[in-house]
Amino acid sequence: MIAKTFFGFEEILARELLVLGAQEIEQGVRMVSFKGDKGFMYKANLALRTALKILKPIHTFRVYNEQSLYKGIMEIKWDNYLNANQSFVIDVTLNSEYFNHSQFVALKAKDAIVDQFRNSYGKRPDINKDHPDLRVNLHIQKDQCSVALDTSGTSLHHRGYRFATNIAPINEVLAAGMLLLSGWDGQGDFLDPMCGSGTILAEAAMIACKIPANINRKEFAFEKWKDWDNDLFDTVVNSLMKKFQEFHYTIKGYDKAPSAVMKAKDNIRNANLDEYVSISQQNFFDTEKETRGPLHMVFNPPYGERLDVDLERFYREIGDTLKQNYPGTNAWFITANPDALKFVGLKPSRKIKLFNGKLEARLVKYEIYEGSKKAKFNTSQPPKGE
């Protein structure tokens, strides 16, 4: 099978698959391939935090014109996967000198499938772009066409808990990947100081409590398949939920907008996480660290793409607030505006290249020490003369 993901998340997705029990894991670009049975396919869709889709390859063939495409699709016995009275849709990605238009490829592949059904049964399945019974994925790379079944349906970032959003909400998979890259494991206090609709908070709580990422999702594509096994699915859900662990620290979120606070609280409640997450209306720049021990901070500040802010002033205030009010904090945030980082006034200890949608971004880390950094590293040095 193939798990699709964002650029920069391949390694952490491979690690997730390894922990989950996948076999023969291989990293690619924006994807990780692996082997597993039907139960593992269910488990991967339910539990993987950094996967966007899980594809199940069923056929590969050479393609160099529309005739070879039609013939290759006709080689597949489609009634193994679909009934004549059901519906399907075809998604196409192309990187080939032989084909220029994905819609043309989808149309020719559709013709092959419906012709096969007409020849065998005298009737054909319908096309349904919004809610099909079967979603077929075609990937043409040069002269190789890979045909796969989409086991997930809509992208796995649709977790099922977020009904209310603000301007520029962060993708749930992106939020989970940022948290995992930051090293968040639930063993400490957590703060999102600009929480918006609460996505980072929800993902942080699910990681801390080992709750499957997609436990709140309403449906997966495989539930409409001919070999759907409801009992096996229930067994997988129960086995994953047995890994739940209690959380003994704090997860807090701030936002200065009352509407954002209300939406975040609603989403956290929808995810059944309000026992672990508290949200309050506060301007981060007027706050200070409330916990005594180390604090883990991850957030998604505005960076001028869809939210209008004075970047220089805003990012300078981020740096000043961290320096003055948040000692003992590992602060991570994502930005697609590299110029904005110049105004923070702190040197990041890490920069990780990611993409927020189509925007190239950086996930940056700032280590805010108790006292000065110099003092921290000099505590173990003996006084002069000894």
C-alpha positions in Angstrom: 0.0 0.0 0.0 1.0 3.7 -0.3 0.5 6.4 2.3 0.5 9.9 0.8 1.8 12.8 2.9 3.2 16.4 2.8 6.7 17.2 1.8 8.9 16.9 4.9 6.8 14.4 6.7 8.0 11.2 5.0 10.4 10.2 7.8 7.9 10.7 10.6 5.2 8.9 8.6 7.6 6.0 8.1 8.2 6.0 11.9 4.4 6.0 12.5 4.0 3.0 10.2 6.8 1.1 11.9 5.3 1.6 15.4 1.9 0.6 14.0 3.3 -2.7 12.7 3.7 -2.2 8.9 6.1 -4.3 6.9 8.6 -3.5 4.1 8.4 0.3 4.7 10.1 2.5 2.0 10.2 6.3 1.9 9.6 8.2 -1.3 8.7 11.8 -2.1 5.5 12.8 -0.3 4.7 9.2 0.2 5.7 6.0 2.0 5.1 2.5 0.7 4.4 -0.5 3.0 2.8 -3.9 3.3 -0.1 -4.9 5.5 -3.3 -6.9 5.4 -6.9 -5.7 5.3 -7.0 -5.1 9.1 -3.8 -3.0 8.8 -5.4 -1.0 6.1 -8.2 -0.1 8.5 -5.7 0.6 11.2 -3.6 2.8 9.0 -6.6 5.0 8.1 -7.7 5.3 11.7 -4.4 5.8 13.4 -1.9 7.6 11.1 -1.5 11.2 12.0 0.6 12.4 9.0 -1.1 10.5 6.2 -3.3 12.2 3.7 -4.5 9.1 1.9 -3.9 5.4 1.9 -3.9 3.9 -1.6 -4.1 0.2 -2.4 -2.3 -0.6 -5.8 -4.0 -3.2 -7.9 -2.3 -3.0 -11.4 0.6 -1.5 -13.2 1.2 -1.4 -17.0 3.1 0.5 -19.7 1.2 3.4 -21.3 2.2 5.5 -24.3 -1.1 6.4 -26.0 -4.9 6.3 -25.5 -5.1 2.8 -26.9 -2.6 1.3 -24.4 -4.3 3.2 -21.6 -7.7 1.7 -22.6 -6.3 -1.8 -22.9 -4.4 -1.6 -19.6 -7.6 -0.5 -17.7 -9.6 -3.3 -19.4 -7.1 -5.9 -18.1 -8.4 -5.3 -14.6 -11.4 -7.3 -13.5 -13.5 -4.4 -12.2 -16.4 -6.5 -10.9 -14.1 -7.7 -8.1 -14.3 -4.1 -6.8 -17.6 -2.7 -8.1 -21.1 -3.6 -9.0 -22.9 -2.4 -12.1 -25.5 -0.5 -10.0 -22.8 1.4 -8.0 -20.8 4.5 -8.7 -17.2 5.4 -9.1 -14.8 8.3 -9.9 -11.2 8.5 -11.2 -8.5 10.8 -9.9 -5.5 11.3 -12.1 -2.0 12.6 -11.6 0.3 13.0 -14.6 4.0 13.3 -15.3 4.3 12.0 -18.8 5.2 13.3 -22.3 2.5 11.1 -23.7 -0.5 12.8 -21.9 -1.1 16.4 -21.2 -4.6 16.5 -19.7 -5.7 14.6 -16.6 -9.4 14.9 -17.6 -8.7 13.2 -20.9 -7.0 10.3 -19.1 -9.8 10.0 -16.6 -12.4 10.0 -19.5 -10.6 7.2 -21.4 -10.1 5.1 -18.2 -13.8 5.6 -17.4 -14.7 4.4 -20.9 -12.8 1.2 -20.4 -14.5 0.5 -17.1 -18.0 1.1 -18.3 -17.5 -0.8 -21.5 -16.3 -3.8 -19.5 -19.5 -3.7 -17.5 -21.7 -3.2 -20.5 -20.1 -6.1 -22.2 -20.6 -8.4 -19.2 -23.9 -7.2 -17.7 -25.6 -5.0 -20.2 -25.5 -2.1 -17.8 -22.9 0.2 -16.3 -21.9 1.9 -13.1 -22.4 5.7 -12.8 -19.9 8.5 -12.2 -20.3 10.3 -8.9 -17.7 12.9 -8.2 -18.9 13.8 -4.7 -19.7 10.5 -3.0 -18.7 7.5 -5.1 -18.8 3.9 -4.0 -15.3 3.4 -5.4 -12.6 6.0 -5.9 -9.9 4.9 -8.4 -6.5 6.6 -8.5 -4.4 6.7 -11.7 -0.8 7.8 -11.5 1.1 8.1 -14.8 4.9 8.6 -14.4 6.6 8.7 -17.8 5.4 5.4 -19.5 4.2 3.6 -16.3 0.6 3.7 -15.2 -0.2 2.7 -11.7 -3.8 2.0 -10.8 -4.8 2.0 -7.1 -7.9 2.1 -5.0 -8.3 5.0 -2.7 -9.1 3.4 0.7 -9.6 6.7 2.5 -12.1 8.7 0.4 -11.8 12.4 1.3 -8.4 13.4 2.6 -7.5 12.1 6.0 -7.0 15.6 7.3 -10.8 15.7 7.5 -10.7 14.3 11.1 -14.4 14.8 11.8 -14.1 17.2 14.8 -13.7 20.6 13.1 -17.0 22.1 12.1 -16.1 25.8 12.8 -13.1 27.5 11.3 -11.6 30.9 11.1 -9.7 32.7 8.4 -6.6 30.6 7.3 -7.2 27.5 9.4 -4.3 25.1 9.5 -4.6 21.6 7.9 -5.0 18.9 10.6 -2.3 16.7 9.1 0.1 19.6 8.9 -0.6 20.4 12.5 0.0 16.8 13.6 3.2 16.7 11.6 4.5 19.9 13.1 3.8 18.6 16.6 5.6 15.3 15.9 8.6 17.1 14.3 8.7 19.4 17.4 9.1 16.3 19.6 5.8 16.7 21.4 5.0 13.4 23.2 2.6 14.6 25.9 5.2 14.5 28.7 4.8 18.1 29.8 2.7 21.2 29.6 1.7 22.6 26.2 0.5 26.0 24.9 -0.8 27.2 21.6 -0.8 31.0 22.1 -2.6 31.8 18.9 -4.9 28.8 18.7 -7.5 30.0 16.1 -10.1 27.2 15.7 -8.1 24.8 18.0 -6.6 22.4 15.5 -3.1 22.3 17.0 -4.7 21.9 20.4 -6.8 18.9 19.3 -3.9 17.2 17.6 -1.7 17.8 20.6 -4.2 16.2 23.0 -4.8 13.2 20.7 -1.0 12.6 20.6 -0.7 13.0 24.4 -3.5 10.6 25.1 -2.6 8.2 22.2 -6.1 8.6 20.7 -6.3 7.5 17.0 -6.2 10.6 14.7 -9.3 9.7 12.8 -11.5 8.2 15.5 -14.1 11.0 15.0 -14.2 10.6 11.2 -17.7 9.7 9.9 -16.6 7.3 7.1 -13.8 5.8 5.0 -14.0 4.8 1.4 -13.3 1.1 2.2 -16.7 0.9 4.1 -18.4 0.8 0.6 -16.1 -1.9 -0.7 -17.4 -5.4 -1.6 -15.1 -7.0 1.0 -16.0 -4.6 3.8 -15.7 -6.4 7.2 -17.5 -4.5 9.9 -16.5 -6.9 12.7 -12.8 -6.7 11.7 -13.1 -2.9 11.7 -14.7 -2.9 15.2 -11.9 -5.2 16.4 -9.2 -2.8 15.1 -11.0 0.2 16.7 -11.1 -1.5 20.1 -7.5 -2.5 19.9 -6.4 1.0 19.1 -8.5 2.5 21.9 -6.9 0.2 24.5 -3.7 2.2 23.9 -5.4 5.3 25.4 -3.4 6.9 28.2 -4.3 9.5 30.8 -2.7 12.9 30.5 -1.3 14.5 33.7 -0.2 17.9 32.4 -1.9 20.9 30.9 -2.8 21.8 27.3 -3.8 25.4 26.9 -4.8 27.7 24.1 -5.1 31.5 23.8 -6.7 33.7 21.2 -7.5 37.4 21.4 -10.6 37.0 19.2 -13.8 36.0 21.1 -15.2 34.3 17.9 -12.0 32.2 17.6 -12.2 31.1 21.2 -15.8 30.1 20.8 -15.1 28.0 17.7 -12.0 26.4 19.2 -14.0 25.3 22.3 -16.7 23.9 20.0 -14.2 21.9 18.0 -12.4 20.6 21.1 -15.8 19.5 22.5 -16.7 17.8 19.2 -13.4 15.8 19.5 -14.3 14.8 23.1 -11.1 16.5 24.3 -12.5 19.2 26.6 -11.4 17.3 29.6 -7.7 17.8 28.5 -7.8 21.2 26.8 -8.6 24.6 28.2 -9.0 27.7 26.0 -9.2 31.3 27.1 -9.5 34.7 25.4 -6.1 36.4 25.8 -3.6 38.3 23.8 -0.4 36.4 23.8 1.6 39.6 24.0 0.0 40.4 27.4 0.6 36.9 28.9 3.4 35.2 30.8 4.4 31.6 31.5 2.0 30.1 34.1 3.8 26.7 34.6 6.9 26.1 36.6 8.5 23.4 34.6 9.4 23.2 30.9 6.8 24.4 28.4 6.2 23.1 24.9 4.8 25.7 22.6 3.6 25.2 19.0 1.6 27.7 17.0 0.7 29.1 13.6 1.0 32.9 13.6 -0.4 35.0 10.7 2.2 35.8 8.0 0.4 38.2 5.7 -1.0 35.8 3.1 -4.7 35.8 4.2 -4.5 37.8 7.4 -3.5 41.5 7.3 -0.9 42.3 10.0 2.0 44.6 10.5 4.6 41.9 10.1 7.5 43.8 11.5 5.7 44.9 14.7 3.9 41.6 15.1 7.0 39.3 14.9 9.0 41.6 17.0 6.3 41.3 19.7 6.5 37.5 19.4 10.3 37.6 20.1 9.9 40.1 22.9 7.1 38.1 24.6 9.1 34.9 24.4 12.3 36.5 25.7 10.7 38.4 28.6 7.8 36.3 29.7 8.4 32.6 28.7 11.7 31.3 30.2 12.1 27.6 30.1 10.1 27.2 26.8 10.7 25.4 23.6 8.7 27.5 21.1 8.0 26.3 17.6 6.0 28.0 14.9 5.5 27.9 11.2 5.8 30.8 8.7 5.7 31.1 5.0 7.3 34.6 5.2 11.1 34.3 5.7 11.4 38.1 6.1 9.2 38.0 9.1 11.7 35.8 11.0 14.3 38.7 10.8 12.1 40.7 13.2 11.8 38.1 15.9 15.2 39.1 17.4 16.1 35.5 18.3 18.2 33.0 16.5 16.2 29.8 15.8 18.0 26.6 16.8 16.2 24.6 14.0 14.6 25.4 10.7 12.6 22.7 8.9 11.3 23.1 5.3 7.6 22.4 4.9 4.7 23.4 2.7 1.5 25.0 4.0 -0.7 24.4 1.0 1.3 25.6 -1.9 3.3 28.0 0.2 6.9 27.0 1.0 7.2 27.5 4.8 9.7 27.0 7.6 8.9 25.3 11.0 11.3 27.1 13.3 12.3 26.4 16.9 13.4 29.0 19.5 14.8 27.7 22.8 14.1 30.2 25.6 16.3 29.4 28.6 15.9 30.3 32.3 18.2 33.2 32.6 20.7 33.7 29.7 21.8 31.0 27.4 25.4 31.7 28.3 24.6 31.2 32.0 22.9 27.8 31.3 26.0 26.4 29.6 28.4 27.8 32.2 26.7 26.2 35.2 28.8 23.0 34.8 32.1 24.8 34.4 34.4 25.0 37.5 35.4 28.5 38.7 38.8 29.8 37.4 41.8 28.6 39.4 40.3 25.2 40.3 
